[in-house]
Amino acid sequence: MQISSSSVLPESARRLAAWCGVVLVIAGVGAVAIWLVVTFKTAVTPVLLAILGTALLGPFYRRLVALRLNRSLAAGLTCVAVVAVVGGAGYIVVSALVDNGDQIMTSLRQAARDMAKHFGAAGTSLDDLTKNAKSLIGKFGATAASGVLTGISVVGELIATAVLALLLMFFFLRDSDRAADALRAFAPRTTGDTVEAMARRAFGAVEGFMRGTTVIALIDAVCITVGLLILRVPGAVGLGALVFVGAYIPYLGAFLSGAVAVLVALADRGLVIGLWALGVVLAVQVLEGHVLQPMIQSRTVQMHPAVVILAITAGASVAGILGILLAVPLTAAAFGVLSELKDRYGRYDETPGSAPPHS
């Protein structure tokens, strides 16, 4: 006699087994996808960076096209704008750090002496560390010199990746109108609409995240720069640029860039100005968390801070700094896909006996 599975396992156990199977399949596919990305990271990285650049500057490109510029010319001007903005921000940060490096080191040594008077051994240790910084650098100079060739190769690889990403962004912008047709051509015939909708939702989530983060980063950088200029902190413009760049790493970037600004203020201007700088940074962070984030990114994919932190941690373990930068946008895209699937199929589970529509 054949025994039905329904008589062996209750309904709840069968549902749990089905969900476990789904989780295992998703985990297996995700593991294979991550392995492929890591294995072919030289080719995948420029593509991901180009997608982020396209998402960020897509509105600028569409505005140029609306002015009846040639699509190729509009895409080229958009790429030039990327080079100008990124290069300008990098130049400001590096030049500010180089110009004020000696002054910051001197201020740190003075702050260490002051701390030694009040805190004893802890301050003395910091004083010794700052006093011997140059000798430590000289001691390990030979080891650093042996890695010059490796450093040159890394720089060359970074330049090649940036150039390739820029070229890909040009083609992504220029041929963006053909993306839907390309997706439909590669997708199975009955799933074309679903694949296109998922892709649009994922790209929309990335676009919303990039645009919202850029606006928030700009406001944060301007507010902190103005505060540091009022407090007469050295390198205020460079520190503001560092805040702008760090804002693309949610929570962690803002914390690190704000800590650098406070330390510089404390080292150069003393405890009182350092506390004022800390107040400025905290006020800007409160403004961002309670006003800017809900207002600017209210129409994008909302992710819990714990999810963001876990995504950053996973990205760092997989691809280092690049993984940190790409983790949150990719997570936003994944949330966009899940939202689209829920909108398409979730509502049919609410009605007994209903089934999802056939594409």
Residue, then its C-alpha position, 0 to 999 in steps of 0.5 A: m500500500q502506498i503511503s501519501s507524504s501528507s499522512v507522514l509529515p504535517e503541513s507545517a513540516r512540509r512547508l518548512a522543508a520546502w522553504c529549507g530547499v529554497v534557501l539551500v538553492i538560493a545559497g548555492v546559487g549565491a555562492v557560485a555567483i560570488w565565486l565567479v565574481v571573485t574569479f573574474k573580478t578584473a572583468v566584473t569590477p569595471v562593469l559594476l563601477a560603470i553601472l554605478g556611474t550610469a545610475l548616478l549620472g543618468p539624469f544628467y545624461r538624459r537632460l543633455v539628450a533632452l536638449r537635443l544633443n547627439r547621444s554620443l556627445a551627451a554620453g561623452l560630456t557625462c564621462v568628462a564630468v565624471v573625470a572632472v568631479v572624481g579627479g577634483a575631489g581626489y586632488i583636494v583630499v590629497s593636496a590637503l593631506v600633503d600640505n598639512g601633514d607636517q602641521i598635523m604631526t606637530s600638533l599631535r605631538q603637542a597634544a600628546r605632551d598635554m595628555a602626558k601632563h594630565f594622564g601620565a603613562a597613556g599620554t607619554s606612550l602617545d608622545d613616544l609614538t609620535k616622536n619616533a614616527k619618522s624613525l619608524i618610517g625610516k626603519f621600514g623604508a627598505t621593506a617599503a622600497s622592495g614593494v615599489l614594483t608591486g605598488i606600481s603594478v597595482v596603480g597600473e591596474l587601478i588606472a586600467t580598471a578606471v579607464l575601462a569602467l569609463l568606456l563601459m559607462f559611455f556605452f551604457l549611457r549611449d545605448s541605454d535605450r536598447a537595454a530592455d530589448a537586450l534583456r528580452a532577447f536573452a530571457p526565455r520567451t515567457t519570462g521577458d516581462t518579469v525579467e525586464a521589470m526586475a531589472r528596472r526595479a533593481f536599477g531604479a534602486v541603485e539609481g535612487f541610492m546613488r543619487g540620494t547618497t550623493v545629495i546627502a554627502l554633498i550636504d554633509a560635506v558642506c556643513i562640516t567644511v563650513g563648521l571647520l572653517i569657522l573653527r579655523v581647523p587646518g585642511a578644512v576643505g580637504l577634510g570636507a572632501l574626505v567626508f563627501v567621499g566617505a559618505y558613499i560607505p554608509y555609517l562606517g564612512a561617516f564615522l571614520s571621516g568625522a573622526v579624522a576631522v575631530l582628531v585634526a581639530l583636537a591636535d591643532r586647535g586644542l581640546v575646546i575646539g576639538l569638542w566644538a568640532l565633535g559637536v559639529v560632526l554629531a549635529v550633521q550626523v543627527l541631521e542626516g539620520h533624522v531629516l536627510q535620510p527620511m526626506i531624500q531617500s524616502r522613495t528608494v529601497q529602505m534597508h535596516p542599518a543592521v543589513v547595511i553593516l552586514a553587507i559592508t562586512a561581507g563586501a570587505s571579506v570578499a573584495g576588500i575596499l572595493g567590496i565595501l564600496l559596492a556592497v550597499p548598492l548591490t544589496a539595494a539592487a537585490f532588495g529591489v528585485l525582491s520587492e518586484l517579485k513580492d509585488r508581482y506574486g505576493r498578492y496572489d498568496e493572500t487569496p486562497g486558490s489564486a495563482p500567479p498570472h502566466s507571462 
